[in-house]
Amino acid sequence: MNPKTRTFLWLLAGTGPVVFGAGMTLLGPQFVYGEDHAFRPIPQFLAFYAAGWAGFAAAVWMAIRRQLPLGRPLFWIVGIGIIARLVALPSDLIQENDCYRYVLDGHAVVSGVNPFRYSPEDVARDAPEPLRSELQRDDAQLVLSRIGYPEISTIYPPAAQAAFALGAAIVPWHWMGQRIVFLLADIATMLLIMAALRRFGLPVINGVFYAWNPIIIKEVANSAHLDSLVGLFVMAILIAMRNWGERGGMPWLGVASLAFAGAVLSKLYPLVLFPVLAVYVLDRGGMRSLFCFVGLSTATCVLATLPFFGVGLDRVAAGLLEYGRDWVRNDGAFGILEATMPYPRPTAGAIVAIGALVAAWRMVRVGSNPHALVTAIQGTLLIWFLFIPAVFPWYAIGLLAVSTLRIRAWGVALSGLWCLYYMLFYLEYQEDFHAAGWVDRWSIRVQWLQHAPIWILLLSDVWPWKDQPNRKARTPGTAKAADHAA
């Protein structure tokens, strides 16, 4: 294939994500909160998503086959990725209301009010000043009226609260401020991924897996989900760990510790990465390095959380406990556990914990080099994602960011199939489906259509660690030598 043909094919593929972003802006006005659910253009949205995924998948295929366009691939990848996000920036929210709670939490923090003290219902009745005066605004009342599950207090940790406050300061009492903050975090993640690809000796063209990914474009540029912070911090962990392992010195280990704390303080689930990170630090730097990593990460989390604990641990954890106890949505493996096990949630938690420990053990067996670290983090996040009770598309953002350093067929498939999550809403909105008793039946089929191909592709991949060399780094020095060899 000659260079001009390759460039044309890249340009053609790049139209997919841009058309998807533009399609959301075009369809957005028809998704009016609380109105005309049965007439929402969800099938049309899925068609635009399919166009975005087709361009994304074609670009990933060309990237893997090293069919490069003319010019500098970095500008192709980042440029089209940013354009796709910018054309989606004006879009109205599509099947989303989480960001309304972000707005309220952000204004509570800005007003000096502990967001864990009051549920949205409590705030509406008895907010202290100056938040009470702020809530007299029409736009503030609109935000309050659109928060889902207003009887439940917030579940979001301190770093997320800081981001919410920044969004509230940028655009008061509107979700657009949140979208801007998390879109900037997303673009920063994209740039960190490009840096990580260079540091890990991988082609920067592989960055198309994140930059053009339709899940990322939808869940950040439209839905304004905070999970872009997780992707940002996880990539910072990988770069810092790579630099620390190669160059030594405590500053890079400190950066990795702070990034890990930032990920946990954004959303708690990155805690599952602790066994993998602890094994990597211990194997490369010994007990002193592990003590520093654990101590700095823990101290950062404690100091960031202390200002919110004035209301008591029970109040801080109330929303999170209710979420962990009751939420089920779009489940796959968890649904099987729920149908076959007496205690499905503890069982799922145990499976995720065992998976994290197995990932850490596997990394010890093959040698704690940076590429093994990527594989272990990817495997751990994948196990967590597949077994949680509520498998929302935006929960995959951190996993997809890491997967850019280790592209697999299941990741490409997941990026396309998870648009079917929105088909569940379409089924729920159709009165004819309810009358015929088809909703539950078809919802289960849609969930199987999402989950089953991922498991099949995983089995064909013979588990995420199959390509790791069977070598053991016995000392920090030999580990570094093995890293250079890789």
C-alpha positions in Angstrom: 0.0 0.0 0.0 1.5 3.3 -1.1 1.8 6.2 1.4 -0.9 8.3 -0.2 -3.4 5.5 0.0 -2.6 4.9 3.6 -3.0 8.6 4.4 -6.4 8.6 2.6 -7.5 5.5 4.6 -6.4 7.2 7.9 -8.4 10.3 7.0 -11.4 8.2 6.1 -11.1 6.3 9.4 -10.7 9.6 11.3 -14.1 10.8 10.0 -15.7 8.1 12.2 -15.0 9.6 15.6 -15.6 13.1 14.3 -19.0 12.1 12.8 -19.9 10.5 16.1 -19.1 13.6 18.1 -21.1 15.7 15.6 -23.9 13.2 15.8 -24.2 13.7 19.5 -24.4 17.4 19.1 -27.1 17.0 16.4 -29.2 14.6 18.4 -28.7 16.1 21.9 -31.6 18.6 21.8 -34.0 15.6 21.4 -32.9 14.2 24.8 -34.8 16.5 27.1 -34.6 15.6 30.7 -37.8 13.9 31.9 -39.7 14.3 28.6 -40.7 12.1 25.6 -38.7 9.1 26.7 -40.3 6.8 24.1 -39.4 9.2 21.3 -35.8 9.7 22.1 -33.5 8.9 19.1 -31.5 6.2 20.8 -31.3 4.0 17.7 -29.9 7.0 15.8 -27.4 7.6 18.5 -26.3 4.0 18.3 -25.9 4.4 14.5 -23.6 7.4 15.0 -21.7 5.4 17.7 -21.3 2.5 15.2 -19.8 4.9 12.7 -17.4 6.2 15.3 -16.4 2.6 16.3 -15.9 1.6 12.7 -13.4 4.4 12.1 -11.8 3.6 15.5 -11.5 -0.1 14.8 -10.1 0.5 11.3 -7.5 2.9 12.7 -6.5 0.4 15.4 -6.1 -2.3 12.8 -3.9 -0.1 10.6 -1.9 1.0 13.7 -1.2 -2.6 14.7 -0.1 -3.4 11.1 2.1 -0.3 11.1 0.3 1.2 8.1 1.3 4.7 9.0 0.0 7.9 7.4 2.2 10.6 5.9 3.5 13.1 8.3 3.8 12.8 12.0 1.4 10.2 13.5 1.3 12.1 16.8 -0.5 15.0 15.2 -2.9 12.7 13.4 -3.9 10.9 16.5 -4.1 13.8 18.9 -5.5 16.2 16.4 -8.5 14.1 15.3 -9.0 13.0 18.9 -9.3 16.6 20.0 -11.5 17.6 17.1 -13.9 14.7 17.8 -14.2 16.0 21.4 -14.6 19.6 20.5 -17.5 18.9 18.1 -19.2 17.0 20.9 -18.5 19.8 23.5 -21.8 21.7 22.7 -23.9 18.6 22.8 -26.8 18.2 25.3 -26.6 15.4 27.8 -27.6 12.0 26.3 -29.1 9.6 28.8 -27.1 11.1 31.7 -27.7 12.9 35.0 -24.7 12.0 37.2 -23.2 15.4 36.5 -26.1 17.2 38.3 -24.9 15.7 41.6 -21.3 16.8 40.6 -22.6 20.4 40.3 -24.3 20.3 43.7 -21.3 18.7 45.4 -19.0 21.3 43.8 -21.1 24.2 45.0 -21.3 22.7 48.5 -17.5 22.6 48.6 -17.1 26.1 47.3 -19.6 27.3 49.9 -17.6 25.6 52.7 -20.3 22.9 53.3 -19.3 19.3 53.7 -21.1 17.4 50.8 -21.3 14.3 52.9 -23.3 16.0 55.6 -26.4 16.5 53.5 -28.2 14.5 50.9 -29.7 16.5 48.0 -33.1 16.2 49.8 -31.6 17.5 53.0 -29.9 20.4 51.1 -33.2 21.4 49.6 -34.8 21.6 53.1 -32.1 22.8 55.4 -28.9 24.0 53.7 -26.6 26.4 55.7 -25.5 29.8 54.4 -24.1 30.8 52.0 -25.3 27.7 50.1 -29.0 28.4 51.1 -28.9 31.7 49.3 -27.3 30.1 46.3 -30.1 27.6 46.1 -32.7 30.3 45.5 -31.4 30.7 42.0 -33.5 29.1 39.2 -30.6 27.2 37.7 -29.7 25.9 41.2 -33.3 24.6 41.6 -33.1 23.0 38.2 -30.0 21.1 39.2 -31.6 20.0 42.5 -34.7 18.7 40.6 -32.6 16.5 38.3 -30.3 14.7 40.7 -30.8 11.0 40.7 -31.6 9.2 44.1 -31.7 12.6 46.0 -32.3 10.7 49.3 -28.7 9.3 49.1 -25.7 11.4 50.2 -22.7 11.7 47.9 -20.3 8.8 47.3 -17.4 10.7 45.7 -14.0 11.0 47.4 -12.0 14.2 48.0 -10.1 14.4 44.7 -13.5 14.1 42.8 -14.9 16.8 45.1 -12.0 19.1 44.3 -12.7 18.6 40.6 -16.4 19.3 41.1 -15.6 22.5 42.9 -13.4 23.6 40.0 -16.2 22.9 37.6 -18.6 24.9 39.8 -16.2 27.8 39.7 -15.9 27.7 35.9 -19.6 27.6 35.1 -21.8 28.1 38.2 -24.9 25.8 38.5 -24.4 24.1 35.2 -23.0 20.8 34.1 -20.9 22.4 31.4 -18.3 23.4 34.0 -17.9 19.7 35.0 -17.6 18.7 31.3 -14.8 21.2 30.8 -12.8 20.0 33.8 -13.1 16.3 32.9 -12.5 17.0 29.2 -9.3 18.7 30.1 -8.3 15.7 32.3 -9.1 13.5 29.3 -6.9 15.4 26.9 -4.1 15.4 29.5 -4.6 11.6 29.7 -4.2 11.4 26.0 -0.9 13.3 26.1 0.3 11.2 29.0 -0.5 8.1 26.9 1.6 9.4 24.1 4.5 10.0 26.5 4.0 6.5 28.0 4.1 4.9 24.6 7.5 6.5 24.0 8.8 5.6 27.4 7.8 2.0 27.0 9.3 1.7 23.5 5.9 1.4 21.7 4.7 3.1 18.6 2.9 6.4 19.3 0.4 5.4 16.6 -1.1 3.0 19.1 -2.4 6.0 21.0 -5.4 5.9 18.5 -6.8 3.2 20.8 -7.6 5.9 23.4 -7.8 9.1 21.4 -10.4 7.8 19.0 -12.2 5.4 21.3 -16.0 6.1 21.2 -16.5 5.1 24.8 -14.1 7.9 25.9 -15.7 10.4 23.5 -19.2 9.7 24.8 -18.5 9.3 28.5 -16.3 12.3 28.8 -17.0 14.8 26.0 -20.8 14.3 26.4 -21.6 12.7 29.8 -18.8 14.5 31.7 -17.9 11.5 33.9 -15.2 11.9 36.4 -13.6 8.6 35.5 -11.2 10.6 33.2 -9.4 11.4 36.4 -8.8 7.7 37.0 -7.3 7.3 33.5 -5.1 10.4 34.1 -3.7 9.1 37.5 -3.2 5.5 36.3 -1.1 6.7 33.3 0.9 8.9 35.7 1.5 5.9 37.9 2.9 3.9 34.9 5.2 6.7 33.7 6.5 7.4 37.2 7.1 3.7 37.9 8.9 3.3 34.6 11.1 6.3 35.3 11.8 5.2 38.9 12.7 1.7 37.8 15.0 2.9 35.1 16.6 6.0 36.8 16.1 5.2 40.5 15.7 8.0 43.1 12.9 8.7 45.4 11.3 11.6 43.5 9.8 9.4 40.9 8.6 6.9 43.5 7.0 9.8 45.3 5.2 10.8 42.1 3.9 7.3 41.7 2.7 7.3 45.3 0.9 10.6 44.9 -0.6 9.4 41.6 -1.9 6.2 43.2 -3.4 8.3 46.1 -5.0 10.6 43.5 -6.6 7.6 41.7 -8.0 6.3 44.9 -9.2 9.7 46.0 -11.0 10.1 42.6 -12.8 6.7 42.8 -12.1 4.1 45.4 -11.8 1.1 43.0 -8.1 1.7 42.0 -7.3 0.2 45.5 -7.5 -3.1 43.7 -4.1 -2.2 42.1 -2.3 -2.1 45.4 -1.1 -5.7 45.4 0.4 -5.3 41.9 2.1 -1.9 42.7 3.4 -3.2 46.1 5.0 -6.2 44.5 6.6 -4.1 41.8 8.0 -1.6 44.3 9.2 -4.4 46.6 10.9 -6.4 43.9 12.6 -3.3 42.4 13.5 -1.3 45.5 13.2 -3.5 48.6 11.4 -2.9 51.8 12.5 0.7 52.2 11.0 1.7 48.9 7.8 -0.2 49.7 7.6 1.6 53.1 7.9 5.0 51.4 5.3 4.1 48.7 2.8 2.9 51.2 3.5 5.6 53.7 3.2 8.5 51.3 0.1 7.1 49.6 -1.6 6.5 52.9 -0.7 9.8 54.3 -2.0 11.6 51.2 -5.3 9.8 51.4 -5.7 10.4 55.1 -4.8 14.1 54.9 -7.2 14.6 51.9 -10.0 12.8 53.7 -9.7 14.3 57.2 -11.6 17.6 56.4 -14.7 15.6 55.5 -14.7 13.3 58.5 -16.2 16.0 60.8 -19.6 14.4 60.1 -18.5 11.0 61.3 -17.4 7.9 59.4 -21.0 6.5 59.2 -22.2 9.6 57.3 -19.2 9.7 55.0 -19.7 6.0 54.1 -23.5 6.0 54.0 -23.9 6.7 50.3 -21.1 4.4 49.3 -22.5 1.5 51.4 -25.9 1.9 49.9 -24.5 1.9 46.4 -22.4 -1.2 47.1 -25.3 -3.0 48.7 -28.1 -2.3 46.2 -26.9 -1.3 42.8 -27.1 -3.7 39.9 -27.1 -2.6 36.2 -25.9 -4.1 33.0 -24.3 -7.0 34.9 -22.7 -10.0 33.2 -20.6 -12.4 35.4 -22.2 -10.9 38.5 -25.6 -11.9 37.2 -24.5 -15.5 37.0 -23.1 -15.3 40.5 -26.4 -13.8 41.7 -28.4 -16.6 40.1 -26.2 -19.4 41.5 -24.6 -18.2 44.8 -26.2 -17.3 48.1 -23.9 -14.3 48.7 -23.1 -12.9 45.2 -21.5 -9.6 46.3 -19.0 -11.0 48.7 -18.2 -13.7 46.1 -17.6 -11.2 43.4 -15.4 -9.2 45.8 -13.4 -12.3 46.6 -12.9 -13.1 42.9 -11.6 -9.6 42.3 -9.3 -9.7 45.3 -8.0 -13.1 44.2 -7.5 -11.8 40.7 -5.5 -8.9 42.0 -3.3 -11.2 44.0 -2.8 -13.6 41.1 -1.8 -10.7 38.9 0.8 -9.7 41.5 2.0 -13.3 41.8 2.3 -13.7 38.1 4.3 -10.5 37.8 6.7 -11.9 40.4 7.0 -15.1 38.4 7.8 -13.5 35.1 9.9 -10.6 36.5 8.8 -7.2 37.7 9.6 -5.2 34.5 7.5 -2.3 33.4 5.8 -4.3 30.6 4.8 -6.9 33.1 3.4 -4.1 35.3 1.2 -2.9 32.4 -0.1 -6.4 31.9 -0.8 -6.9 35.6 -2.6 -3.6 35.9 -4.7 -4.3 32.8 -5.6 -7.8 34.0 -6.6 -6.5 37.5 -8.8 -3.7 36.1 -10.4 -6.1 33.6 -11.3 -8.6 36.3 -12.8 -5.8 38.4 -14.8 -4.4 35.5 -16.2 -7.8 34.5 -17.4 -8.9 37.9 -18.8 -5.7 39.4 -22.6 -5.6 39.8 -23.0 -2.3 37.9 -21.0 -2.4 34.7 -21.4 1.1 33.3 -19.4 2.1 30.2 -17.6 4.9 31.9 -16.1 2.5 34.4 -13.9 1.2 31.6 -12.1 4.5 31.1 -9.1 3.6 33.3 -8.9 0.1 31.8 -9.0 1.5 28.2 -6.2 4.0 29.1 -3.9 1.2 30.2 -4.9 -1.0 27.3 -3.5 1.5 24.9 -0.1 0.1 26.0 -1.3 -3.4 25.4 -4.0 -3.5 22.7 -6.1 -6.7 22.6 -9.0 -7.8 20.5 -11.3 -7.9 23.5 -10.5 -4.2 24.1 -11.5 -3.2 20.6 -14.7 -5.3 20.9 -15.6 -3.9 24.3 -15.2 -0.4 22.9 -18.0 -1.1 20.4 -20.3 -3.5 22.3 -20.7 -1.3 25.3 -22.8 1.2 23.3 -25.6 -1.5 23.8 -25.9 -0.3 27.4 -28.0 2.6 25.9 -30.2 0.1 24.2 -31.4 -1.0 27.7 -33.0 2.5 28.0 -34.7 2.2 24.7 -36.3 -1.1 25.7 -37.4 0.3 29.0 -39.1 3.3 27.3 -41.2 1.2 24.8 -44.7 0.6 26.2 -45.4 -2.1 23.7 -42.4 -4.1 25.0 -43.8 -3.7 28.5 -47.2 -4.8 27.5 -45.9 -7.9 25.8 -43.6 -8.7 28.7 -40.5 -8.5 26.5 -38.4 -6.0 28.4 -36.7 -8.3 30.8 -36.2 -10.9 28.2 -34.6 -8.6 25.6 -32.6 -6.7 28.3 -30.9 -10.0 29.3 -30.1 -10.7 25.6 -28.6 -7.3 25.2 -26.4 -7.8 28.3 -25.3 -11.2 27.0 -24.5 -9.6 23.6 -22.2 -7.2 25.4 -20.5 -9.6 27.8 -20.3 -13.0 26.1 -18.0 -11.9 23.1 -15.6 -10.3 25.6 -15.2 -13.6 27.5 -14.8 -15.6 24.2 -12.1 -13.2 23.1 -10.4 -13.5 26.5 -10.4 -17.2 26.2 -8.8 -17.0 22.7 -6.2 -14.7 24.2 -5.3 -17.4 26.7 -5.6 -14.9 29.6 -4.0 -11.5 29.5 -0.5 -12.6 30.6 0.3 -15.3 28.0 2.8 -13.2 26.1 5.1 -12.4 29.1 8.5 -13.9 29.1 9.2 -16.5 31.8 12.0 -14.7 33.5 12.6 -13.7 37.1 14.3 -10.5 38.2 16.0 -11.6 41.4 17.4 -8.2 42.4 16.7 -4.6 41.6 19.8 -4.5 39.5 18.9 -7.5 37.4 15.4 -6.3 37.1 16.7 -3.1 35.6 18.9 -5.0 33.2 15.9 -7.1 32.1 13.9 -3.9 31.5 16.6 -2.5 29.2 16.6 -5.8 27.3 12.9 -5.5 26.8 
